[in-house]
Amino acid sequence: MSDSKPRVGITQGDMNGIGPETIIKALSDPAILELITPVIYSSSKVINAHRKTIGNEDFHLHIVKSGEPLNGKKVNLVQCFDAEDEVDFGKPSAVSGKLALQSVDTAIEDIKRGYIDVFVTAPVDKHAVAMALPGFTGHTGYIRSKFNASDVLMLLINGNMRIGLVTEHLPLRDVASAVTADRIVAKGKIMAKSLLEDFGIRKPRIAVLGLNPHAGDGGELGNEEKTIIQPAVEQLTNAGILAFGPYPADGFFGSGNWTKFDGVLAMYHDQGLAPFKALAFSSGVNYSAGLQFIRTSPDHGTAFDIAGKNMASESSLREAIFTAVDIFRARSNYNEISSNPLKVQPRQREGRER
């Protein structure tokens, strides 16, 4: 370790999107080097191409190979590939998908062996990556398979708003059959554990949303609430988790009801993401709860339409970095407290003179 600061690995995302631009902007603030030791996973060719488009002449890199000592006073770059093509702003390709995946793979190997402490993934394009890896459906599932994790909860974070998804990237027609009591219970347990260990909330309260309009309206608009979701909430309660619901999703956020809970469990992607992005579009963070290691990402895509135009905001990536560090510290504190309970010392008897 180069110093006591958290070592934050940051993958480049799609080199033809806004990922490298947001990385440069986020890491250009000198104050960030006082908080973390950043490690970009990319190539100098890619980063310099983006640096030139935004006219940043003061952004300098300390280039290392994986495993070499890091410089805690500079932005480090692990040269994990030589770019095969020039950066082609706004145009996803098989090459950009391949290199995005290679950046992720290198960061995963490095966090497994302790070279970095946490990692943040800039956005990739699913179609571009699928050209290199058929069947690829997204970062979260791919990372879960790399860590051999049995399950992961996609958790969207902005301040005290934390929304987890029971189902993720599924066509809407497939959602109802995928929402099962077992799945809700599994995701709820991951959320409860993460809220305790990663966010320091001792007795987290979790709201569970319904699936149908008006939470089924007493069975008139669907019975999944009665037959699946309510029994799942009861199972979570019986497991000692403070779970409540199901709540009608349509008025839950607009009424401010979400502020009464530490976490919200949504049944499908847009049910959770639509209100989340409406309330926290520029500063939301995606966290993969349930992994052994800490991974966050900004809550936006590759934005090919503005790539190379110096229009991308780095605020979500910056929040992803800070969130990863906060979780790292909270988890370290929890592990220290849990693994070092007060030991019972044997009582020593003092000799008495007679």
URMOPE-V34646 format. One record per pair of residues at least 4 apart in sequence whose C-alpha atoms are under 7 Angstrom apart, sorted by sequence separation. I is the first residue (numbers start at 1). J is the second residue. If there is no record, write none. Layout:
I&J / I&J
//
This chain:
15&19 / 18&22 / 19&23 / 20&24 / 21&25 / 22&26 / 23&27 / 24&28 / 32&36 / 33&37 / 42&46 / 43&47 / 44&48 / 45&49 / 46&50 / 47&51 / 48&52 / 49&53 / 50&54 / 51&55 / 52&56 / 64&68 / 92&96 / 93&97 / 94&98 / 95&99 / 96&100 / 97&101 / 98&102 / 99&103 / 100&104 / 101&105 / 102&106 / 103&107 / 104&108 / 105&109 / 106&110 / 107&111 / 108&112 / 109&113 / 110&114 / 111&115 / 125&129 / 126&130 / 127&131 / 129&133 / 130&134 / 138&142 / 139&143 / 140&144 / 141&145 / 142&146 / 143&147 / 144&148 / 145&149 / 157&161 / 158&162 / 170&174 / 171&175 / 174&178 / 175&179 / 179&183 / 180&184 / 181&185 / 182&186 / 183&187 / 184&188 / 185&189 / 186&190 / 187&191 / 188&192 / 189&193 / 190&194 / 191&195 / 192&196 / 193&197 / 194&198 / 195&199 / 196&200 / 211&215 / 212&216 / 216&220 / 217&221 / 219&223 / 223&227 / 224&228 / 225&229 / 226&230 / 227&231 / 228&232 / 229&233 / 230&234 / 231&235 / 232&236 / 233&237 / 234&238 / 235&239 / 236&240 / 237&241 / 248&252 / 251&255 / 252&256 / 253&257 / 267&271 / 268&272 / 269&273 / 270&274 / 272&276 / 273&277 / 274&278 / 275&279 / 276&280 / 277&281 / 280&284 / 303&307 / 314&318 / 315&319 / 316&320 / 317&321 / 318&322 / 319&323 / 320&324 / 321&325 / 322&326 / 323&327 / 324&328 / 325&329 / 326&330 / 327&331 / 328&332 / 329&333 / 330&334 / 331&335 / 332&336 / 333&337 / 334&338 / 335&339 / 336&340 / 337&341 / 14&19 / 15&20 / 27&32 / 51&56 / 71&76 / 110&115 / 111&116 / 130&135 / 144&149 / 157&162 / 170&175 / 194&199 / 195&200 / 196&201 / 210&215 / 216&221 / 224&229 / 225&230 / 236&241 / 237&242 / 252&257 / 253&258 / 266&271 / 306&311 / 13&19 / 70&76 / 110&116 / 111&117 / 130&136 / 156&162 / 157&163 / 195&201 / 196&202 / 216&222 / 237&243 / 252&258 / 266&272 / 306&312 / 12&19 / 111&118 / 129&136 / 155&162 / 156&163 / 216&223 / 236&243 / 288&295 / 12&20 / 144&152 / 155&163 / 156&164 / 196&204 / 213&221 / 287&295 / 288&296 / 155&164 / 195&204 / 212&221 / 216&225 / 287&296 / 126&136 / 154&164 / 155&165 / 212&222 / 215&225 / 233&243 / 286&296 / 287&297 / 126&137 / 153&164 / 154&165 / 233&244 / 285&296 / 286&297 / 62&74 / 64&76 / 66&78 / 126&138 / 153&165 / 192&204 / 233&245 / 285&297 / 286&298 / 61&74 / 62&75 / 63&76 / 64&77 / 65&78 / 211&224 / 285&298 / 286&299 / 61&75 / 62&76 / 63&77 / 64&78 / 65&79 / 211&225 / 284&298 / 285&299 / 61&76 / 62&77 / 63&78 / 64&79 / 210&225 / 284&299 / 61&77 / 63&79 / 230&246 / 166&183 / 229&246 / 299&316 / 166&184 / 298&316 / 298&317 / 297&317 / 166&187 / 225&246 / 253&275 / 298&320 / 80&103 / 297&320 / 100&124 / 296&320 / 80&106 / 20&47 / 24&51 / 8&36 / 97&125 / 101&129 / 296&324 / 7&36 / 8&37 / 9&38 / 10&39 / 11&40 / 12&41 / 21&50 / 295&324 / 5&35 / 6&36 / 7&37 / 8&38 / 9&39 / 10&40 / 11&41 / 12&42 / 20&50 / 294&324 / 5&36 / 6&37 / 7&38 / 8&39 / 9&40 / 10&41 / 11&42 / 15&46 / 28&59 / 97&128 / 98&129 / 215&246 / 285&316 / 5&37 / 9&41 / 96&128 / 97&129 / 215&247 / 283&315 / 284&316 / 215&248 / 282&315 / 283&316 / 94&128 / 97&131 / 98&132 / 153&187 / 214&248 / 282&316 / 285&319 / 37&72 / 42&77 / 44&79 / 93&128 / 94&129 / 97&132 / 208&243 / 213&248 / 285&320 / 39&75 / 40&76 / 41&77 / 42&78 / 43&79 / 92&128 / 206&242 / 207&243 / 208&244 / 209&245 / 210&246 / 214&250 / 283&319 / 38&75 / 39&76 / 40&77 / 41&78 / 42&79 / 43&80 / 94&131 / 153&190 / 205&242 / 206&243 / 207&244 / 208&245 / 209&246 / 210&247 / 38&76 / 39&77 / 40&78 / 41&79 / 42&80 / 43&81 / 45&83 / 49&87 / 94&132 / 204&242 / 205&243 / 206&244 / 207&245 / 208&246 / 209&247 / 210&248 / 39&78 / 41&80 / 42&81 / 43&82 / 208&247 / 209&248 / 210&249 / 33&73 / 43&83 / 209&249 / 33&74 / 46&87 / 181&228 / 185&232 / 67&115 / 180&228 / 181&229 / 184&232 / 192&241 / 181&231 / 185&235 / 181&232 / 185&236 / 207&261 / 206&261 / 205&261 / 206&262 / 207&263 / 208&264 / 209&265 / 211&267 / 205&262 / 206&263 / 207&264 / 208&265 / 209&266 / 204&262 / 205&263 / 206&264 / 207&265 / 208&266 / 209&267 / 42&103 / 41&103 / 41&107 / 2&69 / 2&70 / 2&71 / 3&72 / 2&72 / 16&87 / 15&87 / 16&88 / 17&89 / 16&89 / 17&90 / 16&90 / 16&91 / 16&92 / 16&96 / 15&96 / 14&96 / 14&97 / 14&100 / 13&100 / 12&100 / 179&267 / 12&103 / 11&103 / 11&104 / 175&268 / 194&289 / 11&107 / 194&290 / 9&107 / 166&265 / 190&289 / 162&262 / 163&263 / 164&264 / 165&265 / 166&266 / 167&267 / 168&268 / 169&269 / 190&290 / 162&263 / 163&264 / 164&265 / 165&266 / 166&267 / 167&268 / 168&269 / 160&262 / 161&263 / 162&264 / 163&265 / 164&266 / 165&267 / 166&268 / 167&269 / 19&122 / 163&266 / 165&268 / 19&123 / 165&269 / 9&116 / 165&272 / 8&116 / 13&121 / 7&116 / 8&117 / 9&118 / 10&119 / 11&120 / 13&122 / 14&123 / 163&272 / 7&117 / 8&118 / 9&119 / 10&120 / 11&121 / 12&122 / 13&123 / 14&124 / 6&117 / 7&118 / 8&119 / 9&120 / 10&121 / 11&122 / 13&124 / 14&125 / 158&280 / 158&283 / 158&284 / 157&284 / 158&285 / 156&284 / 157&285 / 199&327 / 156&285 / 157&286 / 198&327 / 156&286 / 200&330 / 155&286 / 156&287 / 199&330 / 154&286 / 155&287 / 198&330 / 154&287 / 155&288 / 197&330 / 198&331 / 154&288 / 155&289 / 197&331 / 153&288 / 154&289 / 152&288 / 153&289 / 152&289 / 153&290 / 197&334 / 152&290 / 151&290 / 152&291 / 149&291 / 140&288 / 118&293 / 119&294 / 120&295 / 121&296 / 122&297 / 118&294 / 119&295 / 120&296 / 121&297 / 122&298 / 118&295 / 119&296 / 120&297 / 125&302 / 123&301 / 124&302 / 123&302 / 120&320 / 120&321 / 118&324 / 91&304 / 90&304 / 90&305 / 90&307 / 89&307 / 89&308 / 53&308 / 54&310 / 53&310 / 50&308 / 19&302 / 18&302 / 17&302 / 18&303 / 17&303 / 18&304 / 17&304 / 14&302 / 26&314 / 18&307 / 25&314 / 17&307 / 22&312 / 16&307 / 22&313 / 26&317 / 22&314 / 26&318 / 18&312 / 22&317 / 6&325
//
